[in-house]
Amino acid sequence: VQLQAFGGGLVQAGGSLRLSCTASRRTFSRCAVAWFRQTAGKERECVAAVSRSGRAIDYSDSVKDRFTISRDHDKNTVYLQMNGLKPEDTAVYYCAAHETILLPTVSVTQERWTYWGQGTQVTVSS
């Protein structure tokens, strides 16, 4: 499964961006999907994850109540709506996925991600 993330850009603090992650194959519909971010010198952080069905979602504490992950199976796309952006949200954002059976939960800390897309830069100015 080849993933492609796009939608990054430069935005002022308090602004919004929506990232999109698309996949090359219908296998994507059998995958849980997550968004990660990474800045130089810091560990990669999983900020949001959505289950294969789309009904289970998990967020890191750093983005909870500001970011929303969702998926559209018809479009083979997973979105990350980012509101209330802060300068500390500046990072390269990646999407990742792994095939899974239907499960009622998903975790930003417990999954093993198999497929990765290239990153998209998000820069938040103060």
ABEGO torsion letter per residue (X at the ends): XBBBBBGBEBBBBGBBBBBBBBBABAAAAABBBBBBBBBBGBBBBBABBBBAAGABBBBBAAABGABBBBBBAAAGBBBBBBBGBBAAABBBBBBBBBBBBBBABBBAAABBBABBBBBBBBBBBX
